[in-house]
Amino acid sequence: MMFEGVYRWVIRISIALAAFFFGWGIIFYSSLPNRIPIQFGFDGSVNNFGSKPAVFLFPMLLLLVALIGRSNYIDMKYSTASGQNHLHKIIMCGCLILICGVGMYLFLLYAQMLK
């Protein structure tokens, strides 16, 4: 099925992005300030700050969700041809894309902090 191929590619790209974010976090870790923004309001203002290790929060979350999605748990629980299987995989893809988007936003925000 075409959907299964797309699902596998979303998992692979998510794992690659998590590795990329980890790598850049490690490279620029020493250049970051001791307090970094971790929560933002609707107007874009910073509501909460965290310590430097918070840089690795979204790459870790992305890697964890991608590895869970890569496991055969969904296929073991539901038949591969069932609608429930496809629905769970669509939801998993949506979660991964959302985490990637937030991770990229934070990555760009932290990159601006280095200027």
N, C-alpha and C positions, 0 to 999 in steps of 0.2 A: 504494500500500500504506500501511496505517496506520503500520507500523513506520518507514518512511522519513520520515514526518512527525514522529514522535516523535524520531527521530535528529537531524533538522534543528533541532528545538526545543532539544534538549540542547546542540547546538553553539552555537546563538544565545545561550542562557542562560549558557553557560560563558564566551563572549566578553564578554557584558555584566557578569558577575561579575568577570572579570579587570579590566575597565575600572574597575569600582567599587572593587576592592581597590587598584588603582594610584592612583586618585584620593584615597582615604582615606590611603594610605601617603604620598603627596606632601603632603597637608594637614597630617598630624600628624608628619611626619618630624622636624621641629625639636624637637618636644616629647618624643620618645622618648629614653631613656637611651643612652649610647654603646655599652653592651653589652646585647644582648637575647638571651633564651633561644631556642635553635634545636633542641635535642634534649632529650627527656624520657624518664625511666625509667618502668617499669610502675607504680611507686608515685606518679607525678606529680612527682617531684623533677627538677630541672634537671640534666642531665648535661653540657651544653656550651653555650657562649655564642658569639654572633657579633656582628659589627659592625652598625650601623644599616642599611646597604644590604641586609642579609639580609631585611628587610621585603618586598622586592620579589621574593624567590625564588619563592614560590608563585604570585603573579599572573603572573609570567613563564612558569613551567612550565605553568600552566593555559592561558594564551594560546597557547603553542607547541603543546600537544597539541590544542587546539581548532582551530587553523589547519591542523594536519596532518590532523585528522579531517574538516575542511571540504573539503580538496582531494579530487579525484576519484580518488585513488590506489587506494582499495579497489575502486571501481567499474571502474577500468581493469584491475586485476589479476584480479578475479573477476566473473563474470556477475552482474547485479543480482538475478536470480531464484535464485541458488545459495545453498545453505546456508552455504558458506564466507563469502560476502559478509555474510550476516546475523550469523554468529558473530563476525566481525571487528568489525562495527559494535556488537554487544552488548558486546564487550570494550572497545571505545573508549568507549562510554557509561559502563561501569563505572569505567574509569580517570578519566574526567572527573568523575564523581560523587565518587570517592574524593579526588581533588585538591581539589575544591570543599569537601568536608567538612573536610579538614585545613586548608585555607586559612581557612575560617570559624572553626575552632577557634583558630588562631593570631591571627586578626584580633580575636577576642573577648579573647584573652589579652593582646595588646598594648594593647587599649583599656583593660583593667583596670590596666595599668602607668601609664597617663596620669593615673589618679586620685590 
